[in-house]
Amino acid sequence: MARTADVVQLRKRRKQRKLFFKCMLVMIVLVFGGLIYATRDKWYAKLEQIGTRNISGMNTETDGEFMLKVSGGVEYHADFVNNDLFVLCDKYLYIYGTDGELKDSRQHAYSNAVMKTNHNKVLTYSFNGTMFRVDNKNKMLYENDMKQPIWFAVLSEDGYAAVVTESETYACRLSVFDAAGKLIYTRECVERLTDVSFVGSTGCIFSTIGAENGEIVTVLQYIQFNDSEVHWITNPLPTLGWHLYTAKDGGAFVIGDTKAAYYDNTGALISTYDYNGTLTDCDCENNQAAVLLHNEDRRQSTLLLFSDENSSPVSVSFDSICKNVRITDNTVYLLDVGTIRSYSFYGTEISTLKVNDVFDGILRNGKYFYLLGYDRIQRINAS
């Protein structure tokens, strides 16, 4: 009888040991899985790029040319910040050195993600989502939930962020954050805002869209962040404002769909210029602007170069449909069909460079062009 009892006890202990080992194994798997999940940002981006991201090695015969294949493909955004190439894709914000080597990757969960940059920061927001964030090359600085869908956001050179969202009781709401992410100003707007441009770190000018006498009009308003009153407001301009740029003296330059206009720092209209074409692209920098127009019927393009508020712009015509215009260091770069052309603001052609026609955009950094294609970025020598 004693032997039978010993066998029963032995079997019971074996079952307990097996159960213990099974539990330990499950715990190890759970802990290991948790560690993998917690560190996913470090390894998943690299795993995701296997077979989809490829950088060819430097080629001394072509002076450092390379091709960067972009993970996530279409609808990416790219720009230079502090000499690093920031590329925003559908799931990640990638940071590359000028040699094309990946320096960092940061995951985001923004649908319809949009990127805006200044000289050392990047603002990323979810169009029609509620989240936005600001990063520099080292880390994400802050992230905010606006609670209401975001229409658009802009980033000032001082690192201030203006975010325009829906409003429950007004046409929209303007919220302004300082460089540390602190909310410093809000405004419920009766009119729909189309753009915002900062005046230093003390105020901003914003454009609104409305209707008058059966036509679309744009109105500018200037506000300061320490005052709830509007400091000045312009007369309606009969155009749909595309882009608003603040001049160094506090005035403003508006690029509309049918005309452009200069205003002084009291909101008084200085001059206007009517287009003869369809607005396709534009860029502004250092009190200068380049506007690209198309005439689809004639398959022609016109480049307008604005540098003086008191005179008409310089006009350059092309017998082709040009794709993209950029201003860098007082030089205008135009992506024509298979050619990059550079111009002074006097309209003088400085140089031309033949390129592959599959690209739709250009960036200039140092002695290189970065050609932006559907799912790839190619660096080529600019000379």
Secondary structure, 3 states (H helix, E strand, C coil): CHHHHHHHHHHHHHHHHHHHHHHHHHHHHHHHHHHHHHCHHHHHHHHHCCCCCCECCCCHHHCCCEEEECCCCCCCEEEEECCEEEEECCCEEEEECCCCCEEEEEECCCCCEEEEECCCCEEEEEECCCEEEEECCCCEEEEEECCCCEEEEEECCCCCEEEEECCCCCCEEEEEECCCCCEEEEEEECCEEEEEEEECCCEEEEEEEEEECCEEEEEEEEEECCCCCEEEECCCECCCEEEEEECCCCCEEEEECCEEEEECCCCCEEEEEECCCEEEEEEEECCEEEEEEEECCCCEEEEEEECCCCCCCEEEEECCCCCEEEEECCEEEEEECCEEEEECCCCCEEEEEECCCCCCEEEEECCEEEEECCCEEEEEECC
